[in-house]
Amino acid sequence: MNKNKQRPEHPVQILDKCIDCNDCIENCDQNCIVKVDGENGKIEFDYEICVGCGLCAEACPAEAIVMENDEE
């Protein structure tokens, strides 16, 4: 999973909690989150550029993004 060797964690979406607010996309400094067309609330993370900062998880009012350890 960890292609970015300096990133200790990566974000994971919990789709059934997502309220489709786009706060995660708007708060991502790396622009590594994109909306999946045709799927309500579904997003994808570009782990090639994600630095694991956790801003997306912090911005999510529904707690629909969690940070997981890259070592697992």
C-alpha positions in Angstrom: 0.0 0.0 0.0 2.7 2.5 1.0 4.2 3.8 -2.2 5.0 7.1 -0.5 7.7 5.9 1.8 7.5 9.0 4.0 3.8 8.6 4.8 3.2 6.7 8.0 -0.6 6.5 7.5 -3.1 6.6 4.7 -6.8 7.7 4.6 -9.6 5.2 4.1 -13.2 6.1 3.4 -16.1 4.5 5.3 -18.7 4.9 2.6 -21.8 4.2 4.6 -20.9 7.2 6.9 -20.3 9.7 4.1 -22.8 12.5 3.8 -21.4 13.7 0.4 -20.3 17.1 1.7 -17.0 17.3 -0.2 -15.2 18.8 2.8 -12.4 16.2 2.4 -11.8 17.2 -1.2 -11.9 20.9 -0.4 -9.4 20.5 2.5 -6.8 18.3 0.8 -3.7 20.3 0.3 -2.3 17.7 -2.0 -5.4 17.5 -4.3 -5.2 13.7 -4.1 -9.0 13.1 -3.5 -11.4 12.7 -6.4 -15.1 12.0 -6.6 -16.1 8.9 -8.4 -18.7 9.8 -11.0 -22.1 8.2 -10.6 -21.5 6.9 -7.0 -23.1 9.0 -4.3 -20.4 10.0 -1.8 -17.7 7.7 -3.2 -14.2 9.2 -3.4 -10.8 7.8 -4.3 -7.4 8.7 -2.9 -4.4 9.0 -5.1 -1.9 7.3 -2.8 1.0 8.2 -5.1 0.7 11.8 -4.0 -1.0 11.5 -0.6 1.3 12.5 2.2 -0.9 11.1 5.0 -1.4 14.4 6.7 -4.9 13.6 7.9 -6.5 16.9 6.9 -9.3 15.0 5.0 -10.1 13.0 8.1 -10.1 16.1 10.3 -12.3 18.0 7.9 -15.0 15.2 7.7 -18.0 16.1 9.9 -19.4 12.6 9.6 -16.1 10.8 10.6 -16.3 8.9 7.3 -12.5 9.0 6.7 -10.1 7.2 9.1 -6.3 7.1 9.0 -4.8 3.7 8.9 -1.2 2.7 9.6 0.7 1.9 6.4 2.6 -0.8 8.2 -0.5 -3.0 8.4 
